[in-house]
């Protein structure tokens, strides 16, 4: 099997969910597909994150030209020419958009249904500046077209699978859920000196709960005001943020002395903070998968999470699931988590077990099954049994 993978997210200097997915998937696929020929298609916008010298002989890296955003969009549609020249059998586009050459089967990873929803729903509630509207319109157009032309659509949760089938009209057997877990860097750390160094370097002086600053922090701020005064005095919130200007509710908690914000901490520091945290709060309104709760569980941080999107499916009974807008329920569960050590330990133990179900390289094996299934469809390749599970 000759496999072509669009890995441009690894040559753009990006962060976020798609980048994390691809940075974990590519090495795992290379490890698990030793008998396949693999072609990785990057560009030269930024240095490629994988050193080609470290790759085995069955892997070839193609670096394509990048000039500006328009050339990147052009590559969305013309990458198939390079794939055709390499005579690949199956093309995988892990970032929602991509088109295979006519001679190959197409597998597209659509991380959630947002890009294929009706355009007015996508634009509603977002900043209405021209750049944002243009980008969201393009992604809607390109993702919708990619999904229609794909032989198989892979997504990251059963919730996303159902939503994609509903919005796309694709047959259910062509949309496959392959859940995945976090990077191995997220693990239990027993080196107390390492943890203390991270705590001191970031100036964290009180026990804390950890949260993502852009994932519904308003409900956290409201819940914090409901906590007993003794807990608010002895503990704090610690937010990490991908954006340099976090929401107003986070700034207000910082100004009141109830919180700190760390802008773009390294993965190593974030793993240490999960280890140090009394718990992790994830009250997001929508997630295609929801990787941070799994990161937290692998590091031993008990999780309180929302009941929206795929989050209950991911967390299961290993964490507390509440209404994403219910600050009273959040305050009650924070109080119990901080005061009841038995409750804390039960959630911690369940979290370790739950996170292991998503561990790598299991997802790579399921992606390889999806490739084989795509090749088995009528008109291409030899029939092969579908052995895909979520």
Secondary structure, 3 states (H helix, E strand, C coil): CEEEEECHHHHCCCCCHHHHHHHHHHHHHHHHCCCCEEEEEEECCCCCCCCHHHCCCCEEEEEECCCCHHHHHHHHHHHHHHHHHCCCCEEEECCCCCCCCCCCEEEEECCCCHHHCCHHHHHCCCCCCHHHHHHHHHHHHHHHHHHHHCCEEEECCHHHHHHHHHHHCCCHHHEEECCCCCCCCCCCCCCHHHHHHHHHHCCCCCEEEEEECCCCHHHHHHHHHHCCHHHHHHEEEEEEECCCCCCHHHHHHHHCCCEEEEECCCHHHHHHHHHHCCEEEECCCCCCCCHHHHHHHHHCCCEEEECCCCHHHHHHHHCEEECCCCHHHHHHHHHHHHHCHHHHHHHHHHHHHHHHCCCCCHHHHHHHHHHHHHHHCCCCCCCCCCCCCC
